[in-house]
Amino acid sequence: MNDRLHTATRIYHMRGDVEDYSIPFFVNTVGETVQGQKFENGFIRGRNDYYLMCLTSGSLDMKVGKRHCVLTPGKCIIMHPHTYVWYNNYESEDTLRYYTVHVTGYEAEQIFENCGLRVGEVLDLRITRDITEQFERILALFPAIRPNFEFSLNVMLQCFFVMLGKNIAGKENTASARIDRSIVYIHKHLSEELSVEDLAKTEFLSPSRYRTLFKQTLGVSPIEYISRERIRLACHLIEHGDLALSQIAEACGYSDRLYFQRVFKKHMGITPGEYKAKFH
């Protein structure tokens, strides 16, 4: 890796890049990498151990063996030992964050498979709070290595694998489920500033992927949906209350009353004042 580029890492090594099939399972390395600048890295001859990467932010353009793939938030891949891998974040607009796990042992691949994690494939999951908290608990075992450390690390890491596998297999990761959660979030925060970028981050998606899934699910863009629901809320407040139009605008996420009037008229064909006159 180019050492001129700034990185923020929490990487803990047990034995480094070691291949050892005399034992069932051993954790060589575990950690999290945060990369705010453009970089590339990889292993021409591959690593000697199984290499798991799980993205939580940004994107990685990867060549794994003879295959090309792109990792985005929520994508995970486990690479076989001795597999060529090279990656860069040149196309990423966001800070790159990913979990790294390296393991070896004659039972390592079977453990992945038993947990529902197919080695060599790009896996699609939703990064949940439970997953991030479990990984934080794993990292918290370091650097003070205590009695039974290795046993605790192996157990906690395999629990992490189980959580990933269940997440991949579960319905909570479907596109419609993600957008359903996002819609709930939008309605709870209609009075606040809502950006596609922030909404995408709540589901660990890139903004472009979020827009695509949203429109595929609802038939309109996120911005169009937010605008429509804000005006629908404004109509409800006008019909069933006595708030001033400036208060209604603010309650619907519009700090600029004139802009609120323009958007309202675009949707309803009349101004908020004209609409209010119908009911008061």
C-alpha positions as CSV (number, residue, x, y, z in Angstrom):
1,M,0.0,0.0,0.0
2,N,1.2,3.5,-0.7
3,D,2.4,4.7,2.7
4,R,1.9,8.4,1.7
5,L,-1.9,7.9,2.0
6,H,-3.5,8.4,5.3
7,T,-5.2,5.4,6.9
8,A,-6.9,4.8,10.2
9,T,-6.7,1.2,11.2
10,R,-7.4,-1.1,14.1
11,I,-5.6,-4.2,12.8
12,Y,-4.5,-6.9,15.3
13,H,-2.2,-9.7,14.2
14,M,-1.8,-13.0,16.0
15,R,0.6,-14.8,13.6
16,G,0.3,-12.8,10.4
17,D,-0.1,-14.5,7.0
18,V,0.3,-18.1,8.1
19,E,-1.1,-21.2,6.5
20,D,-1.5,-24.0,9.1
21,Y,-3.5,-27.1,8.5
22,S,-2.2,-28.9,11.6
23,I,-5.0,-27.2,13.7
24,P,-8.7,-26.9,13.2
25,F,-9.1,-23.2,13.3
26,F,-6.9,-20.2,14.0
27,V,-7.4,-16.4,13.7
28,N,-4.4,-14.8,12.1
29,T,-5.6,-11.2,11.8
30,V,-8.7,-9.2,12.6
31,G,-9.4,-5.5,12.3
32,E,-11.1,-2.6,10.7
33,T,-9.6,-0.3,8.0
34,V,-10.7,3.3,7.4
35,Q,-9.2,4.9,4.2
36,G,-10.1,8.5,3.3
37,Q,-7.9,8.8,0.3
38,K,-7.5,7.0,-3.0
39,F,-5.3,3.9,-2.8
40,E,-4.8,0.4,-4.2
41,N,-3.5,-2.7,-2.6
42,G,-3.6,-6.5,-3.1
43,F,-1.7,-9.7,-3.1
44,I,-0.3,-11.0,-6.5
45,R,0.2,-14.5,-5.2
46,G,-2.7,-14.3,-2.8
47,R,-2.6,-14.7,0.9
48,N,-1.8,-18.0,2.6
49,D,-5.0,-17.9,4.7
50,Y,-8.7,-17.3,4.2
51,Y,-9.3,-13.6,3.7
52,L,-12.7,-12.1,4.6
53,M,-13.5,-8.5,3.7
54,C,-16.8,-6.8,4.6
55,L,-17.6,-3.3,3.5
56,T,-19.5,-0.8,5.7
57,S,-18.8,2.4,3.7
58,G,-17.4,3.4,0.3
59,S,-16.7,1.0,-2.5
60,L,-13.8,-1.3,-3.8
61,D,-13.2,-2.2,-7.4
62,M,-11.7,-5.7,-7.1
63,K,-10.0,-8.4,-9.2
64,V,-10.3,-11.7,-7.5
65,G,-8.6,-14.6,-9.4
66,K,-10.0,-14.1,-12.9
67,R,-13.1,-12.4,-11.8
68,H,-14.0,-8.7,-11.5
69,C,-16.3,-7.5,-8.8
70,V,-17.3,-4.4,-7.0
71,L,-17.8,-4.3,-3.2
72,T,-20.2,-1.7,-1.9
73,P,-21.6,-1.3,1.6
74,G,-23.1,-4.5,2.8
75,K,-21.1,-6.7,0.4
76,C,-18.8,-9.3,1.8
77,I,-16.4,-11.8,0.2
78,I,-14.2,-14.6,1.6
79,M,-11.2,-15.5,-0.6
80,H,-9.5,-18.8,-0.7
81,P,-5.8,-19.0,0.1
82,H,-3.4,-18.4,-2.7
83,T,-6.0,-16.4,-4.7
84,Y,-4.8,-13.4,-6.7
85,V,-6.6,-10.2,-5.4
86,W,-6.1,-6.6,-6.2
87,Y,-8.4,-3.7,-5.3
88,N,-8.7,0.1,-5.3
89,N,-11.2,2.7,-4.2
90,Y,-10.6,5.1,-7.1
91,E,-14.4,5.3,-7.9
92,S,-15.5,5.7,-4.3
93,E,-17.0,9.0,-3.3
94,D,-17.2,8.1,0.4
95,T,-14.7,7.2,3.0
96,L,-13.8,3.5,2.7
97,R,-14.4,1.3,5.7
98,Y,-14.2,-2.4,5.9
99,Y,-13.8,-5.3,8.3
100,T,-10.9,-7.7,7.8
101,V,-10.6,-11.2,9.1
102,H,-7.9,-13.8,8.2
103,V,-8.1,-17.3,9.4
104,T,-6.5,-20.7,8.8
105,G,-6.9,-24.3,9.8
106,Y,-8.3,-27.5,8.3
107,E,-11.8,-26.7,9.5
108,A,-11.8,-23.0,8.4
109,E,-13.7,-23.4,5.2
110,Q,-16.2,-25.8,6.6
111,I,-16.9,-23.4,9.5
112,F,-17.7,-20.6,6.9
113,E,-20.0,-23.0,5.0
114,N,-21.7,-24.2,8.2
115,C,-22.4,-20.5,9.0
116,G,-24.0,-19.9,5.6
117,L,-21.0,-18.1,4.2
118,R,-20.0,-19.3,0.7
119,V,-16.3,-19.0,0.2
120,G,-15.3,-17.3,-3.1
121,E,-18.6,-15.6,-3.7
122,V,-19.7,-12.0,-3.2
123,L,-22.3,-12.1,-0.5
124,D,-25.0,-9.5,0.1
125,L,-26.1,-8.6,3.6
126,R,-27.3,-5.7,5.6
127,I,-24.9,-4.3,8.2
128,T,-27.0,-4.1,11.4
129,R,-26.2,-2.7,14.8
130,D,-26.0,-6.2,16.2
131,I,-23.3,-7.0,13.6
132,T,-21.2,-3.9,14.2
133,E,-21.5,-4.3,18.0
134,Q,-20.3,-7.9,17.8
135,F,-17.3,-6.9,15.8
136,E,-16.6,-4.1,18.3
137,R,-16.7,-6.7,21.1
138,I,-14.1,-8.8,19.1
139,L,-11.8,-5.8,18.7
140,A,-12.2,-4.9,22.4
141,L,-10.4,-8.2,23.2
142,F,-7.3,-6.5,22.0
143,P,-4.6,-5.4,22.7
144,A,-4.6,-6.7,26.3
145,I,-4.4,-10.4,25.8
146,R,-5.8,-12.2,28.9
147,P,-6.2,-15.9,29.9
148,N,-8.4,-17.8,27.5
149,F,-8.0,-15.0,25.0
150,E,-7.6,-17.3,22.0
151,F,-10.7,-19.4,23.0
152,S,-12.8,-16.2,23.5
153,L,-11.6,-14.8,20.2
154,N,-12.5,-18.0,18.2
155,V,-15.9,-18.3,19.8
156,M,-16.8,-14.6,19.3
157,L,-15.6,-14.6,15.8
158,Q,-17.6,-17.7,14.9
159,C,-20.7,-16.1,16.4
160,F,-20.0,-13.1,14.1
161,F,-19.9,-15.5,11.2
162,V,-23.2,-17.0,12.3
163,M,-24.8,-13.5,12.5
164,L,-23.6,-12.7,8.9
165,G,-25.0,-16.0,7.6
166,K,-28.4,-15.5,9.2
167,N,-28.5,-12.0,7.9
168,I,-27.8,-13.1,4.4
169,A,-30.4,-15.8,4.5
170,G,-33.0,-13.6,6.2
171,K,-35.7,-11.5,4.6
172,E,-34.5,-8.4,6.3
173,N,-31.9,-7.9,3.5
174,T,-34.3,-7.8,0.6
175,A,-34.6,-4.5,-1.4
176,S,-38.2,-4.0,-0.4
177,A,-37.4,-4.5,3.3
178,R,-34.7,-1.9,3.0
179,I,-36.9,0.6,1.4
180,D,-39.8,-0.2,3.8
181,R,-37.4,0.7,6.7
182,S,-36.3,3.8,4.9
183,I,-39.9,5.0,4.4
184,V,-40.6,4.6,8.1
185,Y,-37.5,6.7,8.7
186,I,-38.6,9.4,6.2
187,H,-42.0,9.8,7.8
188,K,-40.5,10.1,11.3
189,H,-38.2,12.9,10.1
190,L,-40.3,14.9,7.5
191,S,-39.8,18.1,9.5
192,E,-36.0,17.7,9.3
193,E,-33.5,17.9,6.4
194,L,-33.5,14.7,4.4
195,S,-30.8,13.9,1.8
196,V,-30.4,10.9,-0.4
197,E,-26.9,10.5,0.9
198,D,-28.0,10.3,4.5
199,L,-30.9,8.0,3.7
200,A,-28.5,5.7,1.8
201,K,-26.1,5.5,4.7
202,T,-28.9,4.3,7.1
203,E,-29.2,1.2,4.8
204,F,-25.4,1.0,4.1
205,L,-26.0,1.6,0.4
206,S,-24.4,4.0,-2.1
207,P,-26.6,6.9,-3.0
208,S,-26.9,5.7,-6.6
209,R,-27.9,2.1,-5.5
210,Y,-30.3,3.6,-3.0
211,R,-32.0,5.7,-5.7
212,T,-32.2,2.7,-8.0
213,L,-33.8,0.4,-5.3
214,F,-36.2,3.2,-4.2
215,K,-37.5,3.9,-7.7
216,Q,-37.8,0.2,-8.5
217,T,-39.8,-0.3,-5.3
218,L,-42.1,2.8,-5.4
219,G,-41.9,4.0,-8.9
220,V,-40.7,7.5,-7.9
221,S,-37.4,8.9,-6.8
222,P,-36.6,9.5,-3.1
223,I,-36.8,13.3,-3.5
224,E,-40.2,13.0,-5.3
225,Y,-41.5,10.8,-2.6
226,I,-40.3,13.1,0.2
227,S,-41.8,16.1,-1.5
228,R,-45.2,14.4,-2.1
229,E,-45.4,13.2,1.6
230,R,-44.5,16.6,2.9
231,I,-47.2,18.3,0.9
232,R,-49.6,15.5,2.0
233,L,-48.7,16.3,5.6
234,A,-49.2,20.0,5.0
235,C,-52.7,19.4,3.6
236,H,-53.6,17.4,6.7
237,L,-52.3,20.2,9.0
238,I,-54.2,22.8,7.1
239,E,-57.4,20.8,7.1
240,H,-57.3,19.7,10.8
241,G,-55.6,22.6,12.6
242,D,-55.2,26.3,13.0
243,L,-51.4,26.6,12.6
244,A,-50.0,29.5,10.7
245,L,-48.7,28.7,7.2
246,S,-45.2,29.5,8.3
247,Q,-45.5,26.9,11.1
248,I,-46.9,24.3,8.8
249,A,-44.1,24.9,6.3
250,E,-41.6,24.4,9.1
251,A,-43.4,21.3,10.4
252,C,-43.1,19.8,6.9
253,G,-39.4,20.5,6.5
254,Y,-39.5,23.8,4.6
255,S,-37.6,26.6,6.3
256,D,-38.3,28.9,3.3
257,R,-42.0,29.7,3.1
258,L,-41.8,31.0,-0.5
259,Y,-40.2,27.7,-1.6
260,F,-42.9,25.8,0.4
261,Q,-45.6,27.8,-1.5
262,R,-44.0,26.9,-4.9
263,V,-43.8,23.2,-4.1
264,F,-47.3,23.2,-2.7
265,K,-48.8,24.8,-5.8
266,K,-46.8,22.4,-8.0
267,H,-48.4,19.5,-6.3
268,M,-51.9,20.9,-5.5
269,G,-52.5,23.4,-8.3
270,I,-53.3,26.2,-5.8
271,T,-51.3,28.0,-3.1
272,P,-51.4,27.0,0.6
273,G,-53.4,30.1,1.4
274,E,-56.0,29.3,-1.2
275,Y,-56.2,25.7,0.0
276,K,-56.6,26.9,3.6
277,A,-59.5,29.2,2.6
278,K,-61.4,26.1,1.7
279,F,-61.5,24.8,5.2
280,H,-61.4,27.9,7.4
